[in-house]
Amino acid sequence: MCTLGLFPPPPPPGDVTLYELNNALVCGRLSEQLPLSFQSQVPDLPVLSLPKEPLKAHGRQEPSARPPFIHHRESPWKRCLSAWRDAGLCGVLREVASAEEEGLRWLRTGSSHALAVCRWLSSLHGSLFPHLSLTSEDMIAAFSQAVDWAGCPVRAFAWHPHTNKFAVALLDDSIRVYNSSSATVPSLKHRLQRNVASMAWKPLCASILAVACQSCVLVWHLDPTSLSTRPSSGCAQVLSYPGHSPVTSLAWAPSGERLLSASPVDTAMLVWDVPTENCVQLQWFGGGGVTFLAWSPDGSKVLAATPSAVFRVWEAQMWTCERWPTIRGRCQTGCWSPDGSRLLFTVLGESVIYSLSFSEYRGEMQGQVGGSKTASIVADLSETTFETIYGDKRIGGEVHSMVWDPTGERLAVIIRGHPDSAGSQTENIAVFRTRNSPVFELLPCGFVRGEHGARPQIIAFHPCFPRGALLTVCWSSGKISHIPFFFVSARVPLASPHRSPVPVVASVREQPLFSEL
């Protein structure tokens, strides 16, 4: 089992991590450049600085705020339809209970009593699932893969799966798209694009971007040849479903045929057929909602985390699932090996990385997830003190987010340290060298450091870096940097991902608790 005590000491103060060479991270001053022999191997990507000051977050909108006058000129049935779209059944009951039209007295009375029952049930449900008492913004901040979603200039980041292009969601709810082959930077804005929590580019497609928003999923259809810096809101497709908000996580099937969306207040995750705007609910009872989704690169399985001490893994053919209860808290984050045979995940409140292996004979197990009976601990990230000539440095704590590069040979994790005497937390990025076959190995590589005072917020690997791996880090200062890891990959190319049909069956099988190696 790998521990932080096996890592080399962190970089000295004033140095930043520049690149990896010979299985070691090289640090130096920011002005230093890559060796000439490697400069041509790194794509010309923009190193951005997006400070917080010019960006202004939108003020919080109360759920009861509605357009005056015009709303009440509509017929009661149109108002009820609008309330159903906004807030589901409770919204309809509130609308009928507050209606002023004559002849609706009995309906108003019945709706008032039904609304009181719904509120009582909601309070009972909220006592079982405390996250339901949070505001939408606080809920997104609690379950976001960004460390400080509410205060960081960058709220979400997404690499395009096939080109040197990425999207950045900012504090002011705008999205900018950067392309290394174009000087044009489109800025995406839409009236429904509020509180962006996640983004995902559609695979096998040039420019379709799905965005998880406060009240819906926006699917932007962008023309890659356009020189416009402000695409029309008509380029955005709106996918909404009653009671499915806020949306906190998205995942495309590797084939690009289906899009998954999840909300912490909805116990069902939705499988969207985007062209027809139809969706199928994958419904289960228990868990209180869905907070995080991760589709395996081979397209065979989906990780679905919940706000409770349980997570599920779905197989994407017959859409059955297996259920794994945790011991202390909810599943915080997870990532798949490139072949989909191994899942690494972490649990809130624990300083370890767990591993689940899945059967290699997936073709013979149609309709079964095939997961191992127990999860094993592969890394212990408990706090460790490093003694250096610059003083002692303490690193360790819970894992907030975790990404595995497409070769399956580098794993990067953001570790949230314990609060210091002033009450502030420090985050560090630890990089591991990994191997998934013939046996699983997790070895230390080093710590990634940014500029003085900058804290890592979001990490992501370039999907197709040819000479190893390329790690993108979004910092609390608003800077976005790219760190190349140079190594020769031993990965065997995978076959094309299989097709995933529309889900029609959902079943659950209980799994036992975790065990340690």
N, C-alpha and C positions, 0 to 999 in steps of 0.2 A: 504493500500500500504506500502510495506517495504522500509525503508530508512537506510542509513549507520549510522545515528544517533542512531539507535536501537541496533547496534552491541556493543559487549564488546570491551574495548580498545585493541589495537594491542599488541603483546608480547613485553616485555622489550628488550632493546638492548642486544645482546649476546645470547639470547635464540632462539631456533628453535622449530617449531611445531612437536610434537612427535606422537600424536594420539588423537582421540576423544573418550570420555567416559562420559556417563550421559549427552549427548547433549551439551557438552562443549569441546573445543579444549584444550588439555594439552600441555604445553610448558616446556622446560627445556634445559639443556645443551646437546650437541650432544653426549656426552659419556653416558648419561642416557639410560636405556633400558626399554622395556615394562615390566609391571608386569608379574610375573611368570605365572599367570593364563591365560594370553593372548598370551604368546610367542609361544605356540604350535599351536595357531589358525591362525598365519600368515605364509604364504608359504615362503620358504627359497629363496628369490629373491635377485639377485645381486644388491648391491648399487654401481653404476658405477661412475667413475670419468674420463671424456674424455676431457682433456684440449685441448685448441685450438692450442697450439704451435706445436705439432707433425703433425697436419693436415694442409694441404695446398690446398687451393681452386684452381681449374683449371683456367687458364687465359681465358679471354673472346675471343671467336672465332667469327670473322667477318662473316656475312652471305655470303659475296662474296668470302670467302676463299675456293678454290677448289684445288684438287690435280693437279699439273702442268703436262704437257706432256701427261700423260696417258689419262686424260679426253678428250683431243682434238684428240686423235687417234680413239676414238669411232665414230660411224656414227652419223649424226645429229639427227636421230630419237631416238637413244639410249640416247643421251644427253638431248633431249627434255623430254623423259620419266623420266630420273633422275631429271630434273628440276621440272617436275610436282609433283613428290613425295616430293621434298624438299620445294618448294615454291608455288605450285599451278599454276594458269594461268599466273600470273606476272612472275614467274620463266621461263615458256616456252617462253613468249614474250621476256624476256631479252636474253635468249639463242639464239633464232632465230635472234634477232636484232644484236647480236655480232658474228654470224656465218661468217666464212671466205670462205666457199665452193662456187665454181662457180655455177651459175644457180639459186642462191637464192636471187638475187638482189631485185626482187619485193617483196618477202616474208620479206626480211630485212627492206625494206621501210615501208611496211604495219605494221610490228611488232613494228617498232619504233614509228609510229603514235598511234597505239593502246596502247603501253606502256605509252606514254605521257598522253593519256586520262585516263588510269588506275591510274597514279600518281596524276592527278588532282582530280579524284574522291576520291582517298585515302586521299588526303589532306583535301578535304571537309568533308569526314567521320571523319577524325582525329580531325577536329575542333568541331564536335559534341560529340566525345568520346575521350577526351584527353589522356586516358590511351594507345591508339594505337600508340602514339608517343614515348612511353617508350621502352627501350631495353627489351629483354626477361628477363634478370636477375632482372631489376628494376620492371618489371611487376609481376614477381613471388613474389618478396619481398613485393610489395604493397598488394597483395591479399592472402598471406600465412597466415595460422593460427598460425605460429610461430611469436613471437613478433619481433625478429631481425633475420630474415632468412638469411640475407647476412653475418652477423658477428658472429652468435652463432655457437659453435661446433656441436650442434645437430639441424638438419634442419627438421626432421620429426620423428614421433614416432607412433607405432601401436601395440596394444595388439592383441594376437591371441584370437579369440572369445571363445575358449573352453579349453585352457590349459594355464599353467603358462609359456608362451613364448611370447617374444616381439621382434620387429625389430626396429633398430635405424639407421636413415640415417644421415651421418656425412658430415662435411664441404668439405671433399675431394671426395664426390660423392660415397663413399663406403657405404655399408649397412651391419651391423652386426646383427646376430640373436642370442639372448640369451634364454636359456632354463634352468629352475630350476632343471630339472632332468638329465641334461647332462653338462659335462664340455667342450664339443666341442662348439666353437663359429664360425659358418660359416661366412665368409666375402664375400659378393656378389659384383662383379665388372663386368662391361660390357662397351664396347666402346660407346654405346648409353645412358648409365646411367649418364647423365649430368643434373645438376640443379634439383635435386629431390625436389619436392614440397609436395608430399603426398604419403602415403602408405596405403594399406588395405589388410588384410588377407581374403581369401575366406571362408565364413561360411560353416559349415558341411563338412569340408575338413581338412586334416592333415597339409599340407605344401604347399599351393599355395599363393603367395604374389604378389599383383599388385602394381606397382611403377609408379607414374606420373613423367615423365622426360621432358627434354627440347623439344624433337622432337617426342616422342612416348610414349606409355604405354608399360612397360616391365612386363611380367607375369612370375615370377620365379616358377619353379616346383622343389621343394626341397625334397629329400629323408630323412624322419625323422630318419631313421636308419643309415644313412651314417655318417662316422667319418671324412669325408673330411672337412677341414677348408676353402677350396677354390673351391666351385662348378664351374663346367665349364660353360662358357657363352652359351653353347648349351642347358643348362637347362632353358634359358630365351626365352620366346615367345614374339615376337615383334608385337605390334598392332599399326599401324600408319594410318593416313588419311590425305589427302592434306588439308592444311590450318588449321589443328587442332593442333596447337602448339603455345606457350608452354602449356602443360597440368598442371593445377594447382589443380585439385580436382578429387577424385575418390570415388565411393560408390558401394559396392556390394549389390545386393538384399539379404535379410535375408535368402532366400532359396538357395542362391549361384548360381542361374541359369543365372543371367545377371550381367554385370558390366557396370556402367555408368562412363563416363569421360567428363571433361569440360575444356574449354580453354577460356580465356578472349577475344581472337580475333575471336572466332567462335561463331556465334549466335545460333548454334545448339549444343545440347549435344548429345553424341553418346551412344547408347545402344549396347554393344558388346555381341555377342555369342562367348565366348572365344574359345571353341574347334574348331569351324569352321573359326575363325578370321573374321567373317562377322559382320557388324554393321548396325544399322538403325539410321537415323538422326531424332531427335526431333527438328524440325525447327520452329522458330518463328521470327517475325520481331520486331525490337526494343530491347533496352537494351544494345546493343553493345558487347555481349558475355555472358559467364557464368563463374562465379568466384568461387562458392562454392556449393557443393552438400551434402545433408543429406537425407538418405533413412530412413523412419520411421521403428522402430523395428518390427512392425507387417507386414511390407511389402506392406502396402496399398498406401503410398504417398511418394513423393520426394520433398524436398525443393531445389529450384534452384535460387541462388542469381545472380545478374548481376552487372556490373560496374555502372549502372545508378540507378536512384531513383525508382526502381521497382524490385519486385521479384515475382516468380511464385511457385505455389504448384501443382504438377502433381499427378493424381491418376494413379496407376500402373496396371489397368485392361484394360480399353479402351484407356489409355494414353491421356486424356484430361487434361486441366489445368485451373486454375483460377489465375488472375493477381491482385497483390496488389501494388498500387503505394505508395511510402513513401513521406514524406514531405521535409526533408532536405538532405538526402544522400542515399547511397546504403546500402543494407543489409550487415552487416559485418560478422555476425555469427548466428547460430541457432542450436537448439537441440530439439528432440522429447521426449515426455513422452513414457514410455515403451509400452503402449497400442495404441500409435499413435493418441490419441484423442486431444492432445494439442501440440502446437508448441510455443516455446520461441525463440525470436530473438531480435537482436539489430540493430541499425542503426548508420552508421558512422556519427560522429558529435553530437550525443546525448548521455546523461548519464542516460539512462533508459533502462529497459527490457520490451519488449512488449510480449503479449500473444494472441494467436489465438486458439480458440477451434473449434473442428470439430465434425460433427454429430456422435452420437453413433450408429446410425442405418445404418451402411455402407452397409449391405447386401441388403437393400431396395433401395439404391441409386447408382446402378451400372452405371458407366460412369460419375459420378459427384464427385467433391472433397468434397463438403458439408461443406465448411468453414463458420465461422461466418462472418457477414457483416462488422464488424469493429474489430480492434485490441485494446486491453486495456493495459494500463500501470500497471505493477504489482510490479515494484521496481524502486526506484529513487536512483541513485548512484552518485549524485552530490557531489562535494567536501565537506567534513566534517572535522572539526578540533577536535581531541581528546586531552584532557588535562590530562596528566599523570605526575607522580613524576619525570619522566625522560625528561620532556619537551613536547611541543606540537607536535603532529603528524598529518599531513594533508593527508587524503586518499579520493580518489574519482576521477571520470572522465569517459571516454568512456570505453566500454567493447570491448576488442580485441578478446577474444575467450571464449567459454562457453561449459561446458559438464555436462550432466545429468547422474547420475549413473543408472545401470540397474534396481535397485529396485524402482526408481522414488522418492527417499526420500532424496537425497543430490544433490545439484547443486553447481558447482564450476565455478567461473568466474575470468578471468584475467582483472583487471582494470588498464587502462593506465592513470596515473596522468597527470596533466598539467605541462608543462616545468617549471623548477625553474629558478632562476636568472642566473644560468650558462648555461641554454638552454638544460639541460638533463632532461629526464623523469624518473619517478619511477613507477614500476608496483607492484601491490598487488593482492593477491588471496583472494577473499571473498567466504566463504562457507555458503550456505543457507540450512535450513531444509525445505523440500517440501512435499506436499501431494496433490494428484490429484483428489481424490474422498473421500467422496461424494461431497465436494466442494474443489476448488483449494486454497491452502495455501502456502505462501512463508514467512518463518520466519528466523531471523538471527541466525547464529551459531558461526562464528568467522573468524579471519584472519589467513592465513597460512604464516609463515615466514621461510625463509631458512637461510643459513649461512651469515655472514656479507658480504655485497657487492654483493651477488648473487641475480639476478633478474629472476623471472619466465619467461620462454619462451614458453613452451608447457605443457598442462595438459591433462590427460586421466584417465578414471576410468577403473579398472580391470573389465572384463565382467562377472566374476562369482565368486566373493569373497563371501564365505558362511556366514560370521558373520557380515554383514553390507555392507561396501563399502571400497575400497582401491584406493586412489588417487595417481597417479604417476605424479611427477613434474620434468620436465627437466629445469635446471637452466642455467644461462648465463655462469657460471663457468665451465660447462661441466658435472656437477654432475647430476645424475638421482636418485631421492629418492622416497620412497614409504611410504605413510602415511595412516595407517588404521583408519577407522571410525567404532567403535563398537556400534551396535544398533540392535534391533530385528525388522526385516522387517515385515510390514503388507501386503506386496504385494501378490496378488493372481496370481498363475502361469498362463501364457498366452498359448493359443492354438498355434499349429505350424503355421508358416507363410504360407500364400497361395502362389500358383504359380503365376508368373507374365508373361503373354504372351508377344511375340514380339510386339512392338507398331506399329499400322497401322493407327491410327487416332490421330490428334492433333487439339484441338480447344481451344480458349481462351475466358474467361468471365471476364469482368471488375469488380473490387471491389472498393468500396469507400475508402476514406482516413480514417486515424486512428481517434479514439476517446479515451478519457481518462476516467478512472473510476470516 
